[in-house]
Amino acid sequence: MHTLAEMAKALHRPVIVVTGLQTRFGLPTMAGAGYSAAYLALLEKLVHLRRLNVPEEALRDLWLIEKKLLCLLHVDTAGSTTWFLDSCGLKTHAKRRLLLTNHDVGTDLRIAKLQPGLDFSEAPPELFPGSDMGEDALRALVEYKRLHARIRSEVATELPQVQAAALWARRCVVP
C-alpha cells in the first residue's frame, strides 16, 4: 500500500499533478497509505501514455468507455470502491485486457466479438434489458476498439521520438 506522496515520488511527478489526475479521471482518494499497487499501476500507465503524447481527453474518453463496458458486464458488483482499477498491474493475457482498467474480458480484443449475455455477477435481472435502454456491451466494445486503435496509432507515431530522445539523453546528459 502507498501514500499519495509515495505514489508521486514513484511517478516522478509533484503531488499536485497526481491529485489533478485523480480529479480529472474521477478516481477515489484514500487516507494515508490506502493506495494499492493496482492504483499506482493505473497512474503509471496514464503518465506513460501522456509522455507518449496521447491526449488526456482521449484517455479520459477511453476510461469512461471502459468503465461503462465493465458496468454493462456487471463487473462493478465486486464490492470494492476501486473495482474498476483492481486489475491494473496484472500481466497475464494482455490481448484480452482493456488498456486502462486492465480488466480481462475473456476474449481476444483484436476480434470484434464479445459473448452476449456475459455477466460476472449474480445480481437480479433488470426490469428492462440494457439494450432496450440504449446500453449495449457490443456497442461499447466497438467504441472502445475505435478509440484504442487511435491511441495505439498515436503511441506508434511517438515511440521512435521517445526512444531517440532516451538514447540521446544517455549519451549527452546522463553521466
Protein Blocks (a to p, Z undefined) as FASTA:
>chain_A
ZZfklmmmmnopafklmmmmmmmnopacdehjlbcfklmmmmmmmmmmmmnopafklmmm
mmmmmmmmmmmnommmnopaklmmmmgoiaghkllpcfklopaehiafkbccdcehiafb
fcdcdfbdfklnopafklmmmmmmmmmmmmmmmmmmmmmmmmmmmmmmmmmmmZZ
